[in-house]
Amino acid sequence: MSDIAILRRSPSVFWGATIICGTVVGAGMFILPVVMAGAWFGWSLLILAFSWICMLISGLLFHRVSQHYPLETGYDKIVRDLLGRNWAEVNGLSLIFVLGILTYAYISATGPVYEHSLSRLTGQTVSSSEAKVILSVIVATIVWLGTSSIGRIMSVLLITKIVLLLALFGGLFTTVNMDYLLDSQNPAASYWPYMLGIVPFCLASFGYHGNISGLISYYNGDHRRVKRCLCTGTALALVIYLFWIICTMGNLPRSAFPEIARQGGDIAALMHAFSLHGYTAGLSLLFSTFSHFAVICSFVGVTAGLVDYISDRFSIPTTRTGRLKATALTFLPPLSLSLLFPAGFVAAIGYAGLLATIWAVIIPGLLHLKMKSRPSSDYPSSQWDRLQLCMIMAFAALNTLSWTLSEFDLLPVF
């Protein structure tokens, strides 16, 4: 098939970029300024940018490897072919655990939020369990429809989310206090000891690798467009994060964040902090509406990646019936666990960041190395390959070190 024919058939890069951006920018962004308060703006921005570069590189390396396999060859089959069965099992367990835990967390944490929203919308009393089921069915239906429908729906959700973000913080952006942002009132403050603790949160803020195989199929093997989707989608996410951090750190002093963290570091805690600093109650409605779209957007992206992986891992055909089976395997276990153990994800979520390091950072690097070592391979080389590999492996080591020190309470807490 010629490049011209592919370009004619391929959808716009915009759709794929919104899938990537919508996947990584979820409700978890609310915690970023809270966990970054110790290192504050300058150092946090440095770690966030470094994390973006490393996570983009690892995604592009996996994408480069996947170009040498037939269309619709998923993550599991590529790992199994290049690294062997043992690595494939490790990769599969880590990916399913992380995406499954995130699905479980989204259902468990957002059920009470949508309980109130659905009750107001319908005029009927809706329990938390019923809200979880309704939310799961809605998201599962979107995911079951396939990547084409996901791209269009995610575009609408992302545009709405950006509009709400601009409405929410458009005024705050113009009232940014540079003394707050630069913490100039505390010239003797120490920031660097808190930098390492930021790394796992920044890694989790750019997790999109489970969606790459689905995008390759969506664009009919047009790898140039897939690459542009990865670059554009993650760059847009970085801009949104930057905008969010400037608006929060520029309107709340550093001294306000320890109390926000003690209150849970969630939307309600942030809203309370803003109210103490003279911001209107009307901000609460925008916060709530924005969080709804942020949750749905990321929820759809995460579960779409898990459906694609399950389909590949268990050789489920990509027909309507086959996708229904994969969707059921994706949603039913987390939903059941959420109904039985609504707060159980707290103990497990700490391991998700560590295991995400395996399939989102380490495995792409190993696949790249193995592909280069194949004597009969026409795998392209670049003068930047060694530097890129060193960067992502250093990033993986930093994340592992941060998680280990945190587990033993050896990291300073602001």
C-alpha positions in Angstrom: 0.0 0.0 0.0 1.5 3.4 -1.0 2.0 6.2 1.5 -0.5 8.3 -0.4 -3.2 5.6 0.0 -2.4 5.4 3.7 -2.6 9.1 4.2 -6.0 9.2 2.5 -7.4 6.6 4.7 -5.8 7.7 8.0 -7.9 9.8 10.4 -6.6 13.2 11.6 -3.7 13.3 14.0 -6.0 15.3 16.2 -8.1 12.3 17.2 -5.1 10.2 18.3 -3.5 13.1 20.1 -6.7 13.6 22.2 -6.7 9.9 23.1 -3.1 10.2 24.4 -3.7 13.5 26.2 -7.1 12.5 27.6 -5.6 9.3 28.9 -2.7 10.9 30.9 -4.6 14.0 32.1 -7.1 12.8 34.6 -8.2 13.5 38.1 -4.7 12.7 39.3 -3.5 16.1 38.1 -5.1 17.6 41.3 -2.5 16.0 43.5 0.5 17.3 41.5 0.8 20.7 43.2 0.4 19.1 46.6 3.2 16.5 46.2 5.4 19.1 44.5 5.0 21.7 47.3 8.2 20.6 49.0 10.4 21.1 45.9 8.1 23.9 44.7 7.9 25.4 41.3 11.3 25.5 39.7 12.6 22.1 40.8 9.2 20.5 40.2 9.0 21.9 36.7 12.5 20.4 36.0 11.4 16.9 37.2 8.1 17.1 35.3 9.8 18.1 32.0 12.5 15.4 32.5 9.7 12.8 33.2 7.8 13.9 30.0 10.9 13.5 27.9 11.7 10.1 29.3 8.2 8.8 29.0 7.9 10.1 25.4 11.2 8.4 24.5 10.1 5.1 25.9 6.8 5.3 24.0 8.6 6.2 20.8 11.0 3.3 21.3 8.2 0.9 21.6 6.5 2.4 18.6 9.7 2.0 16.6 10.0 -1.6 17.5 6.3 -2.2 16.7 6.8 -1.0 13.1 8.6 -4.3 12.3 5.6 -6.4 13.2 2.3 -7.0 11.3 -0.6 -4.7 11.9 -2.6 -5.4 15.1 0.4 -7.1 16.8 0.0 -6.2 20.4 2.3 -5.5 23.3 2.3 -9.0 24.6 3.2 -10.7 21.3 6.1 -8.3 20.7 7.5 -8.8 24.2 7.1 -12.6 23.9 8.8 -12.7 20.6 11.8 -10.5 21.5 12.4 -11.1 25.2 10.8 -14.5 25.7 8.1 -16.0 27.8 9.4 -15.0 31.3 9.7 -11.3 30.4 6.3 -11.5 28.7 4.7 -12.8 31.9 6.4 -10.2 34.1 5.3 -7.4 31.6 1.8 -8.8 31.4 1.3 -9.1 35.1 2.6 -5.6 35.7 0.5 -4.0 33.0 -2.7 -5.7 33.9 -2.1 -5.0 37.6 -1.4 -1.3 37.0 -4.3 -0.6 34.6 -6.6 -2.9 36.6 -5.8 -1.0 39.8 -6.3 2.3 38.0 -9.7 1.1 36.8 -10.5 -0.1 40.3 -9.4 3.2 41.7 -11.4 5.3 39.3 -14.6 3.3 40.0 -14.1 3.3 43.8 -13.0 6.9 44.2 -15.5 8.5 41.8 -18.6 6.4 42.8 -19.5 8.8 45.7 -18.9 11.9 43.4 -21.3 10.6 40.7 -23.7 9.4 43.4 -24.5 13.1 44.2 -24.4 14.2 40.6 -26.8 11.5 39.4 -29.1 12.1 42.3 -29.4 15.8 41.4 -29.7 15.0 37.7 -32.4 12.4 38.0 -34.2 13.6 41.1 -34.0 10.1 42.4 -31.8 8.7 45.2 -28.9 6.9 43.7 -26.6 4.9 46.0 -22.8 4.8 45.7 -22.9 1.2 44.4 -25.5 2.1 41.8 -23.5 5.1 40.7 -20.4 2.9 40.2 -22.4 0.4 38.1 -23.9 3.2 35.9 -20.5 4.9 35.5 -18.8 1.6 34.6 -21.5 0.7 32.0 -21.3 4.1 30.3 -17.5 4.0 30.1 -17.5 0.3 29.1 -19.9 1.1 26.2 -17.7 3.8 24.9 -14.6 1.5 25.0 -16.5 -1.4 23.4 -17.4 0.8 20.4 -13.7 0.9 19.4 -10.8 3.3 18.9 -12.6 5.3 16.2 -15.5 6.2 18.5 -13.1 6.7 21.4 -11.2 9.2 19.4 -14.2 11.3 18.7 -15.7 11.1 22.2 -12.3 11.8 23.8 -11.9 14.9 21.5 -15.2 16.2 22.8 -14.3 15.4 26.4 -10.8 16.9 26.1 -12.0 20.2 24.4 -14.7 20.5 27.1 -12.1 19.8 29.8 -9.7 22.5 28.4 -12.6 25.0 28.1 -13.5 24.3 31.8 -9.8 24.6 32.8 -9.6 27.9 31.1 -12.8 29.1 32.7 -11.7 27.8 36.1 -8.2 29.3 36.1 -8.4 32.0 33.5 -8.9 34.6 36.1 -6.4 33.0 38.5 -3.7 33.0 35.8 -3.9 36.8 35.6 -3.6 37.1 39.4 -0.5 34.9 39.8 1.6 36.3 42.6 5.3 35.9 41.5 6.4 36.0 45.2 4.3 32.9 45.8 5.5 31.2 42.6 9.1 31.9 43.3 8.7 31.5 47.1 10.8 34.7 47.4 9.5 35.2 51.0 11.6 32.2 52.1 15.1 32.8 50.7 16.6 30.2 53.0 14.1 27.5 52.1 15.4 24.1 51.1 13.9 22.4 48.0 16.1 19.8 46.5 15.6 17.2 49.3 12.0 16.8 48.2 12.8 16.3 44.5 13.1 12.5 44.5 9.7 12.0 46.0 8.1 13.7 43.0 9.4 11.2 40.4 6.7 8.4 40.8 3.9 11.0 40.5 5.4 12.5 37.4 5.8 9.0 35.8 2.2 8.2 36.5 1.3 11.6 35.0 2.5 10.4 31.5 1.3 6.8 31.3 -0.1 6.2 27.9 1.9 3.2 26.6 -1.1 0.8 26.7 -2.8 2.8 23.9 0.0 2.7 21.3 -0.9 -0.7 19.8 -4.6 0.5 19.4 -3.4 3.7 17.7 -1.3 1.8 15.2 -4.3 -0.2 14.2 -6.5 2.9 14.2 -4.2 4.6 11.7 -3.8 1.5 9.5 0.0 1.3 10.2 0.6 4.9 9.3 3.5 5.2 11.8 4.4 8.8 11.0 0.9 9.9 12.2 1.1 7.7 15.2 4.4 9.3 16.2 2.9 12.7 15.8 0.0 11.7 18.0 2.4 10.6 20.7 4.4 13.8 20.6 1.5 16.1 20.3 -0.7 14.4 22.9 2.0 14.2 25.6 3.2 17.8 24.8 -0.4 19.1 25.2 -0.6 17.2 28.5 2.6 18.9 29.7 1.2 22.3 28.8 -2.0 21.6 30.8 0.0 20.4 33.8 2.2 23.5 33.6 -0.8 25.8 33.4 -2.4 24.0 36.4 0.8 24.2 38.5 1.3 27.9 37.8 -2.3 28.7 38.7 -2.2 26.8 42.0 1.3 27.7 43.2 0.9 31.2 42.0 -2.2 31.8 44.0 -1.5 29.8 47.1 1.6 30.3 49.3 3.9 27.3 49.8 3.0 27.3 53.5 -0.7 26.5 52.6 0.1 23.1 51.1 1.0 21.0 54.2 -2.5 21.6 55.5 -4.0 20.7 52.0 -2.0 17.4 52.2 -3.2 16.7 55.7 -6.8 17.1 54.5 -6.2 14.5 51.8 -4.9 16.6 48.9 -8.0 16.2 46.9 -10.4 18.7 45.2 -12.2 19.5 48.4 -9.0 20.3 50.2 -7.8 22.6 47.4 -11.2 24.3 47.3 -11.0 24.9 51.1 -7.6 26.4 50.7 -8.8 28.8 47.9 -11.7 29.8 50.0 -9.4 30.7 52.9 -7.5 33.0 50.5 -10.6 34.9 49.5 -11.8 33.1 46.3 -15.5 32.8 45.7 -17.7 29.8 46.2 -18.6 29.8 42.5 -15.2 28.2 42.0 -16.6 25.1 43.6 -19.0 24.4 40.7 -16.3 24.8 38.1 -14.0 22.5 40.1 -16.7 19.8 40.4 -17.6 20.0 36.7 -14.0 20.0 35.6 -13.2 17.0 37.8 -16.1 15.0 36.3 -14.7 15.5 32.7 -11.2 14.8 33.9 -12.2 11.5 35.5 -14.2 10.3 32.5 -11.5 11.3 30.0 -8.7 9.4 31.7 -11.0 6.5 32.7 -11.9 5.9 29.0 -8.2 6.1 28.0 -6.9 3.7 30.6 -9.6 1.1 30.1 -9.2 1.3 26.3 -5.5 0.4 26.7 -6.4 -2.5 29.0 -9.0 -3.8 26.5 -6.4 -3.7 23.7 -3.9 -5.6 25.8 -6.3 -8.3 27.0 -7.5 -8.8 23.4 -3.8 -9.3 22.3 -2.8 -11.4 25.3 -5.7 -13.9 25.1 -6.0 -13.8 21.3 -9.5 -12.4 21.4 -10.7 -11.4 17.9 -11.4 -7.7 17.3 -15.0 -8.3 16.2 -17.9 -6.8 18.1 -18.4 -10.0 20.0 -14.7 -10.4 20.7 -14.4 -6.8 21.9 -17.4 -7.3 24.2 -15.6 -10.2 25.8 -12.4 -8.2 26.3 -14.4 -5.3 27.7 -16.2 -7.5 30.2 -12.8 -8.9 31.4 -11.6 -5.3 31.8 -14.5 -3.9 33.8 -16.2 -6.8 35.7 -13.3 -7.7 38.1 -12.5 -4.1 39.2 -16.2 -3.3 39.5 -16.9 -6.4 41.6 -13.9 -5.6 43.8 -15.0 -2.0 44.2 -18.5 -3.1 45.3 -17.0 -5.6 47.8 -14.0 -3.6 49.0 -14.7 0.1 48.3 -11.5 1.4 50.0 -9.2 -1.5 49.3 -7.2 0.1 46.5 -5.4 2.3 49.0 -3.0 -0.5 50.0 -2.4 -1.6 46.4 -2.1 1.7 44.6 1.4 2.3 46.1 2.7 -0.6 44.1 1.2 0.6 40.8 3.9 3.3 40.2 6.7 0.7 40.8 5.1 -1.8 38.4 4.4 0.9 35.8 8.1 1.4 35.6 8.5 -2.1 34.3 6.1 -2.0 31.3 6.2 1.7 30.5 10.0 2.4 30.9 12.2 -0.7 31.3 10.5 -3.1 28.8 10.5 -0.6 25.9 14.2 0.0 26.5 14.9 -3.8 26.5 12.8 -4.3 23.3 14.8 -1.6 21.6 18.1 -3.3 22.6 17.0 -6.7 21.5 15.7 -5.4 18.2 19.1 -3.7 17.5 21.0 -7.0 18.3 19.1 -9.1 15.7 21.6 -9.6 12.8 19.0 -9.9 10.1 16.9 -6.9 11.3 16.6 -3.7 9.3 16.0 -1.9 12.5 17.1 1.8 12.1 19.9 3.2 14.3 20.3 6.7 15.5 23.2 8.6 17.1 20.9 9.4 20.0 20.0 5.8 20.8 22.6 5.4 23.6 21.7 8.7 25.2 17.9 8.0 25.0 18.4 4.5 26.6 20.6 5.9 29.4 18.0 8.6 30.1 15.0 6.2 30.4 17.0 3.6 32.5 18.2 6.4 34.8 14.6 7.5 35.1 13.5 3.9 36.0 16.2 3.7 38.6 15.2 7.0 40.2 11.5 5.9 40.3 12.5 2.6 41.9 14.8 4.3 44.4 12.0 6.8 45.3 9.5 4.1 45.8 11.8 2.0 48.0 12.8 4.9 50.2 9.2 6.0 50.5 8.2 2.4 51.6 10.7 2.6 54.5 9.8 6.2 55.4 13.2 7.5 54.4 12.1 10.3 52.2 11.6 13.8 53.7 8.0 14.9 53.8 7.1 18.6 53.5 
